[in-house]
Amino acid sequence: MTTMTAKRLEARCTAELVQWIREFLGLTYKQVGQITGTTTRTAQRWGNPTELSVPAEPHRARLQQLREVQRLLGVVFTEPSEGHDWLFSAVPALHGQRPIDLIRGGDVAAVTGILAGLHAGTFG
């Protein structure tokens, strides 16, 4: 695989993730930028696969946390609507907070931790 092909693939995957973040989580480009520690314009470039923009560290790691939320929601809940409902509901394991509010505040790790526990059967 050539370097350009790899960059195109990463750009496409990044754009698909940003689209999911915007549509499923309901976050704005500004919020994506805040969560990942970058600007609104950079988040917009990530959302456009034709720009071939890919995140650099440490932004890539923060974006990867959101990808992990996406993955875990897919394995914990059988229907996307169930995962969406969970994100927007008070969760006792999060002291009654809604996972989406933690994500918006940048505490993505707390949400992935709970989802990983649900996946492992720790909570339930």
N, C-alpha and C positions, 0 to 999 in steps of 0.2 A: 504494500500500500504506500503510495507516495505521500509526502508531507502535505501537499495541497488536498489530496483526497481525505486524509485523516482530519485536516482542519475543517473541511466541508461537513464531514460526518459529525464532528464535535459541535460545529455551529448549528447544524440541523437539530441535533439532540438537545442542545441548550435552548434553541428557539421553541421546541416542542414543550420543554419543561416550563419555560417562562409563560407560554400560552396556557398551560395547565394551571399554573400558579394564579394567573390573572382570571381565568374562567372558573375554575373549580374552587379556589380559595377566595376569589373576589378581591385580590390585592391589586393595587395600582402599580405602575412602573416606579413611582416615587417610593412606595412601600417596599418593593423588591430591592430598590437601591439602598434604602435604609437598612433592611435586614442583612444584605450582603456587604454593606460598608462601601458602597459606591454611589455614583450619581444617578439621577433619573435618566439622563441621556444614555449612559452606559447600559442601564437595564433595558432601555428601548432598543439599543443596538443588539443586545443579546436576543431580544424577542423577534428580530428580523433575520431569518436565515440567509438572506441574500447579502448581508453585510459581512458575513464570515467572521463575526466577532465572537470570540470565546473568552471566558473569564480567566484571569490570572490569579495566582494565590495572593492573598488569602480569600479572595472573593469566590474562587472555585470551590473551596471547602465549605463555605456558607451555602452556596447554591446546592452542593452535594447533600447537605443536611435536608434541604427541601425535597430533593429527589428521593431521599430515604423516607420522608413522610409519605410521598406519593406511593412508593413501593410497599410500605407497611400497611397503608390504608387498603391497598389492593389485596394483600394476603390476609388481613384481619377481618375485613368485611366482605361478604359475598356480593353485595350490590353497592355500586358507587354512592347511591343515595343514602345508604346506611352510614358510610364513612363521612359523608357530608353532614348528615344529621349529628353525628358524634362530634365533629369539629365545632359545631355551633351550639352545643349543649354543655351545661355545667357538668363537669366530671369530678366525682368524689375524690379520686386519686390525685387530682390536681387542686385539692382544697376548694372545690366548687367553681373553679375557674373554667372558662371555655378554652379549649385548645387553640382556636383561631385567634383569641386575644393574646395568648402567649406567643404565637407565631408572629403576629403583628408587632409585638414588643421585642422581637428578636430572640426569644427563648425557645428556639426550635428544638434544642436538645431535650428539654423537658417533655415535649410532645413525642419525640421519637422514643424516648425512654419508656413512656407509658404504652405506646403502641407496640414496642418490642416486648414489653411485659405481657400485654394481651396476646401477642402472637405465641409467646412461650407458655402461656397458660398461668402466668403468675397472678393476673387479675382476672376477675370474671365472676 
